[in-house]
Structures are given as structure tokens and as C-alpha cells.
């Protein structure tokens, strides 16, 4: 991934293709591959992997202040696109990002089951904010634990936490600091209704402070509430890119079975 | 990722791994230290006192061969499933898979150092160690650690695609144990079979360590270090090519 030169541009994707080679390994073990290689070596050597073209020729630019909602049916490539932008798919020359990225794909992650919530919070903060000083990270841990309202539970082993409690802690840490590009993939799940209101406000405030946001959600209401632009992914490509209401209408019209 | 960020991430993961494993269990700490020491004792008992293998300073010989073997084999066994075990974290936010692997290898290296130092200081009372050889031990350890990391990366990546890799690796290591001159000296291997030793990458990683501690002479040590470097570079090249080709699909298959 490279850095962009234009100050206002936070993310620039040019002609991005995301392709997976699949059938080469599917459902097979090394022993099966070995037997196949011995029994029919020519067929084994001539075999070509099946190629799954998830996304083709994606072009997307995000400028400061844009909050883009990525919508599309399951398996259309929203998460893969976000992972590619976050640098989780190896080096992608097609993607240029100006500044730091924070990408979250699950809110119930556990690092060490045996350690307490407080210790897991320290670990997560170190992993998510390694660029900050020790004191700054300590401050985030303290603030996140207070915000999560876990009280005495913060000293209990993480293995005793419910999904909602894990989500409370994780969301509190994630939303502690803004960044240039924030990627949120289905993050408003897990916490209870009362905490959800509180965390939603906080995440919205982080979204406001971050330079640009890529937001993935199947909740069209949340997309409408948060985003000022919508990108619809359909048939391995960007099918619509424009205003929120028009984008949601396009998505509903073309995917009626999903709505 | 800058070096300071990578250091923070790897040290955090290593510390959390160790803290998590030993929380509320002193037996766990004791086991990690005692396991290699017990293995060492059993080997010494069987080969020195039962089979009466006629090898001078056999305890030092075992320290230089068996302990690094235990480090390499346990590292490969422990890390083979690492990407799948840490799937949840890897899929949740941006964390370099290599940092997770490095933390596990370093954790295991610390586990190796503890029994190694205990046995070394005990043997120091009874045996002489060549001082120049001892000075080269840290360098041999770096080669061993690097080789352990490279092999771990190769097998843990392979495990993501072929889920029976760990079983085959475990079987392969059992065979390699007998084919690697760690409890018998290399000069006992007949010349016509010496090629088996020559192409053994694990022995290439262990040998400088063995020479430095046991039969130190610079005429042998320098070629063995060069051979270890050669194997490290070759393994790195193969692993880097494999890793780059397969990395994109890693998240799909985890």
C-alpha cells in the first residue's frame, strides 16, 4: 500500500482486482495430494487452480469528511475489500492511503481467555495503538475500562465474559481515538440495548473526528444514519456510487430478496 | 510497520502468551523447565549407562544437540496450528500474522533457555567448556532462532491449506530425531550414508551449537556456521516465496 499525495484524498483505489485461487486446496490434505501426485503425476502437474474473481476493476476515492457505506449481499466482497484496504491481503499497489487506518471486523475478540478483562484491554490497546507512548496507552486502557462500565468484572477472567461484555470492552477500546481512515465492518452488534445507545454515540463521535470512514452494515437504517455516501457492490464490481438515499434505493431495487 | 511498533506488538503477544499459560498454575512453569531436563536425563541414562555408548563428555554432547533439537521440534509442533488458533484475532483487526508467529517462537525460545541455562550451570561444576566456543554460542542461538522461525512460517502457512500438515510434521519429526546425530556423534554414521546428515536442515541449524559447546575447533566451527547460514538463506527464500504466493488466500482458508 502506498501513501497518496493529494491532501484531501484519504483513500484512492485504482483498478483493484481481488482474486482467490481456490480448488487447488479445497477439502484436501497433503496425503491426498501425495497420493494424487503418485497415481497420476501428469494430471497433477497439469492441474490449474480454480480462480474466484471476487472483485474486478474497483475504483474508489474517499476524501476527507466522507462516510461511505458499503452495501451488498452476503459474499459480494465488502469485507474482502475492507481487508485489502486495511493491508490484510498482502501488498496491494492499487490502493493508496493517506495516513493511519484502523479496521475492525469483529467486536467479541479474545486474546487470552485466562487473563482478566483489564489485562486483555491492555493487550488489545498495545496491539491496536502500538504507535502511541506507554502513558498514552495506559490512559486509553483506563478510559476504556471506565467507559465500558464493567466495574468489578474487569478483574475477572475473560473466559467468564458474555458476548455482550466482550463487545462492551472491545468497542470502548476501538472508539477511544479517531484516525485518518476508519473501517467498521458490522460493529454495532453484541452489546445490550442500553450500552448500545451509549457506544453508538461514542462511535458516531469517533466517526465525526476521523477523516474518512468505510462502513459496512446490513442495517440500512444505520447506514442512513451514519453515512453521507453509499457504494453498492454487486456482480463483482461497484454497481452504484453516490448519495445515500439513492444508493439504498438502488440496493433495495436490485436485491429485493435481501430486503 | 516500524521496528518500534513491531517490538510493541511482538513483546505484548509474547508476554500475554506466557502470562495466559502460567496463570494460576505453577505446575505449568515447572513442566516447561522440567520437560527438557527429564528428556535429557532419560537420554543420558539410556545411551550412557544402559547402551553404554562410548562417547567422551556425553552430558555436554547431549546439551549441545538434544536441547536445540527439543527447541526446534517443540517450536514447529506448537506453531504449526498458530494461524488457525489465532484465527479470531487475525480476522478481527489489523495484526500482522508474522507477529503472532514470532511471539510464539520467542516464547518457546525462552522456554528453551531456562532448562538450557540450568543444565549448563550444573554441568559447569563437572565439565570444562571451551571459552572461545562459549563466546560463539549466542551467534549459534540466533541462527537456531531464525531457522526455527522460518520453518514455523512455512509449516504454519501450509497447515492453513492442508489441515493434515501437523500430523505429517509430527511423524516427520519422529523420523528426523533418529536421523539427526544429536544423541550419537556424526562420525558414527557410515560414509556412504553421510549424505543423509549433509542434507538435513535441522542438523545444519544445530551443528554450530554442538561444536561450540562440545568439540570446539575453529576449523570445524566456521564451515558449520557457513552451512547453517546457507540453509537459513535457502529456507528463507523458499518460505518467503511460498508466503507471498499464499498470503492473499490465508484469510479465506483460516
Contacts between the chains, C-beta under 8 A, distances in Angstrom:
chain1	res1	chain2	res2	distance
A	20	B	248	7.1
A	20	B	249	5.4
A	20	B	252	5.5
A	21	B	249	6.4
A	22	B	249	7.7
A	22	B	252	7.8
A	25	B	161	4.2
A	25	B	162	6.6
A	25	B	253	6.9
A	28	B	162	7.1
A	29	B	162	5.3
A	29	B	163	6.1
A	29	B	164	3.6
A	29	B	165	8.0
A	30	B	158	7.6
A	30	B	162	4.3
A	30	B	164	5.4
A	30	B	165	5.8
A	30	B	168	5.5
A	31	B	164	5.7
A	31	B	168	7.1
A	33	B	162	7.0
A	83	B	251	6.2
A	86	B	94	5.0
A	87	B	94	6.5
A	88	B	94	6.2
A	88	B	251	6.3
A	89	B	247	7.5
A	89	B	248	5.2
A	89	B	251	7.1
A	90	B	244	6.9
A	90	B	247	4.5
A	90	B	248	5.2
A	101	B	94	7.1
A	102	B	93	7.7
A	102	B	94	7.4
A	103	B	93	6.2
A	103	B	94	5.3
A	104	B	92	7.0
A	104	B	93	5.4
A	105	B	91	5.9
A	105	B	92	5.3
A	105	B	93	6.7
A	106	B	88	7.0
A	106	B	91	6.4
A	106	B	92	4.0
A	106	B	93	7.9
A	107	B	92	7.9
A	109	B	88	5.6
A	109	B	89	5.7
A	109	B	92	4.1
A	109	B	93	7.3
A	110	B	88	6.9
A	111	B	16	5.8
A	111	B	89	6.3
A	112	B	16	5.1
A	112	B	17	7.6
A	112	B	19	7.0
A	112	B	20	3.6
A	113	B	20	7.2
A	114	B	19	8.0
A	114	B	20	4.6
A	114	B	21	7.7
A	114	B	23	4.5
A	114	B	24	7.4
A	115	B	16	6.8
A	115	B	19	6.1
A	115	B	20	5.5
A	115	B	23	6.5
A	119	B	16	7.6
A	119	B	19	7.1
A	123	B	12	5.7
A	123	B	13	7.8
A	123	B	16	4.8
A	126	B	8	5.8
A	126	B	9	7.1
A	126	B	12	4.0
A	127	B	9	5.8
A	127	B	12	6.1
A	127	B	13	7.5
A	127	B	93	7.5
A	127	B	95	5.8
A	128	B	93	6.4
A	130	B	1	7.8
A	130	B	4	7.6
A	130	B	5	4.0
A	130	B	6	7.9
A	130	B	8	4.0
A	130	B	9	5.3
A	130	B	12	8.0
A	131	B	2	7.9
A	131	B	5	5.8
A	157	B	23	8.0
